[in-house]
Amino acid sequence: MKLVYISAESASVEDGVNHFMEKLKTAKDRTGWYIVSAQLNLTFGAFMHLSALLLVDESKTGGDLAVVYSTGGGREAAVLGVIDKLNPIIQNADVVSFRVGSYTTPVTRRTYAVGMVAYNRPALQASEVLQTQDRRELLAHVLSLFDYNPKVLNISELARVFGVSRDTIYYDIQQILKEKKLD
C-alpha cells in the first residue's frame, strides 16, 4: 500500500479540472490501483483548488477518480448538473469517498459546481473483457505480477478464456512489453 497525493489549482474551473485529471493519469501507473481510503478536498476563491489524498493498494486494480463540473442558473442547478454527470460513472461501482462544492463568481455571478468521486469498479469476469484495451489492461496487470515474464502464461488457456486466437494473445503481450520498454 502507498499514499498518493494529487492536486491542481487554477483560476479557471475547466482548466483546474483538466489539470487535475492529467496529474491523475500520470500518478497511476500502467497496472492501476485499488483505492482503500480517500480524502477529497475542494476549495474556491480567487483560485479553485482540487486535491485528493489516496491510500491505494497496488496489488489490485479497479480504482479511479472522477472529477466533473457544471454551470447553471444557480447553485442547485449547477449541483444537479454535476450529479447527473457523476451518477452514470458510479453506477455499479463501490464509492470510497465523494465531494461536491459550488462557487459563484463575484463579478459575472456565474455559478459553478464541481464534483469528485473516488471509487473502485468491480472486477471484470473474463467473459466481460471483450474490448482489446480491457483485455490488454488485464494482461498487463498479470504480467506485472510476474515481473513481465510472458513464459509463465498459458497462452492457449488465455485465448480460450478471452475468446480470441492464440495469435491475438501473443500480439497483446508483444504490445504490452513494447509499451513497458518505452516507460
Buried (B, 14 or more C-beta within 10 A) or exposed (E): EEEBEBBBBBEEBEEBBBBBBEBBEEBBEBBBBBBBEBEBEBEBEEEBBBBBBBBBBBEBBBBBBBBBBBBBEEBEBBBBBBBEBBEEBBEEBBEBBBBBBBBEEEEEEBBBBBBBBBBBBEEBEEEEBEEEEEBBBBBBBBBBEEEBEBEEBEBEEBBEBBEBEEEBBBBBBEBBBEEEEEE
